[in-house]
């Protein structure tokens, strides 16, 4: 999804509803319960993103320990988990930067 700068009311009409971000599954998990996205606030979504970063980093830590102990033979899964963690962190940082940019724009508006 590309970020659209809000410069006019025409831009607001082109915006569509965001699809909910699907949670990454733990190894061996078959499904994840999803919160009610109609009632979710931005704080709930941001909190979910932070939890996703924490969970993916914990999985990478477990993979690193298992790799050092010789319990993992599939390096592709370890690499995929590392990339999931990197993507989750990149997404969280991007959203944080955009929120701060929007906040600064609102603060600097003249009334």
C-alpha positions as CSV (number, residue, x, y, z in Angstrom):
1,X,0.0,0.0,0.0
2,X,1.5,3.3,-1.0
3,X,1.2,6.3,1.3
4,X,-0.7,9.2,-0.1
5,X,0.1,12.6,1.2
6,X,-3.0,14.5,2.4
7,X,-2.7,17.8,0.5
8,X,-6.3,18.4,-0.5
9,X,-9.9,17.2,0.0
10,X,-9.7,15.5,-3.3
11,X,-7.0,13.2,-1.9
12,X,-9.3,12.3,1.0
13,X,-12.0,11.0,-1.4
14,X,-9.5,8.7,-3.1
15,X,-8.5,7.0,0.2
16,X,-9.9,3.6,0.7
17,X,-10.4,1.6,3.9
18,X,-7.3,-0.2,5.0
19,X,-7.3,-3.9,5.1
20,X,-6.4,-5.4,8.5
21,X,-2.9,-6.6,8.9
22,X,-2.8,-10.3,9.3
23,X,-0.8,-11.6,12.2
24,X,2.2,-13.8,11.5
25,X,1.7,-17.3,12.7
26,X,4.0,-19.1,15.1
27,X,5.7,-22.2,13.7
28,X,3.1,-25.0,13.8
29,X,0.1,-22.7,14.4
30,X,-2.8,-23.1,12.0
31,X,-4.8,-20.0,12.8
32,X,-4.9,-16.7,14.8
33,X,-7.9,-15.1,16.3
34,X,-8.5,-11.7,14.8
35,X,-9.9,-8.7,16.7
36,X,-13.0,-6.9,15.6
37,X,-11.5,-4.5,13.1
38,X,-14.6,-2.4,12.9
39,X,-14.2,-1.5,16.6
40,X,-10.4,-1.3,16.6
41,X,-8.8,2.1,17.3
42,X,-5.4,3.3,16.0
43,X,-4.0,2.5,19.4
44,X,-5.2,-1.1,19.1
45,X,-3.7,-1.5,15.7
46,X,-0.4,0.1,16.8
47,X,-0.3,-2.1,19.9
48,X,-0.8,-5.1,17.7
49,X,2.1,-4.1,15.5
50,X,4.3,-3.7,18.6
51,X,3.2,-7.1,19.8
52,X,3.9,-8.6,16.3
53,X,7.5,-7.1,16.5
54,X,8.0,-8.6,19.9
55,X,6.7,-12.0,18.9
56,X,8.7,-12.2,15.7
57,X,11.9,-11.2,17.5
58,X,11.3,-13.8,20.2
59,X,10.9,-16.4,17.4
60,X,14.2,-15.3,15.9
61,X,15.9,-15.6,19.3
62,X,14.5,-19.1,19.8
63,X,15.7,-20.0,16.3
64,X,19.2,-18.6,17.1
65,X,19.4,-20.7,20.2
66,X,18.2,-23.8,18.5
67,X,20.6,-23.2,15.6
68,X,23.5,-22.9,18.0
69,X,22.5,-26.1,19.8
70,X,22.2,-27.9,16.4
71,X,18.4,-28.6,16.8
72,X,17.5,-26.9,13.4
73,X,18.3,-28.4,10.1
74,X,16.1,-26.1,8.0
75,X,18.0,-22.8,7.5
76,X,15.4,-21.5,5.1
77,X,12.8,-21.4,7.9
78,X,15.3,-19.5,10.1
79,X,16.0,-17.0,7.3
80,X,12.3,-16.6,6.7
81,X,11.7,-15.8,10.4
82,X,14.5,-13.3,10.3
83,X,13.0,-11.6,7.3
84,X,9.5,-11.6,9.0
85,X,11.0,-9.9,12.0
86,X,12.9,-7.3,9.9
87,X,9.7,-6.6,7.9
88,X,7.7,-6.2,11.1
89,X,10.2,-3.7,12.5
90,X,10.4,-1.8,9.2
91,X,6.6,-1.5,9.1
92,X,6.4,-0.3,12.7
93,X,9.1,2.3,12.2
94,X,7.4,3.5,9.0
95,X,4.1,3.9,10.6
96,X,5.6,5.6,13.6
97,X,7.4,8.1,11.3
98,X,4.3,8.8,9.3
99,X,2.3,9.4,12.5
100,X,4.9,11.8,13.9
101,X,5.0,13.6,10.5
102,X,1.2,14.0,10.5
103,X,1.3,15.2,14.1
104,X,4.0,17.8,13.3
105,X,2.0,18.9,10.3
106,X,-1.1,19.4,12.5
107,X,0.8,21.2,15.2
108,X,2.3,23.6,12.6
109,X,-1.0,24.5,11.0
110,X,-2.1,28.1,11.4
111,X,-5.6,28.6,12.6
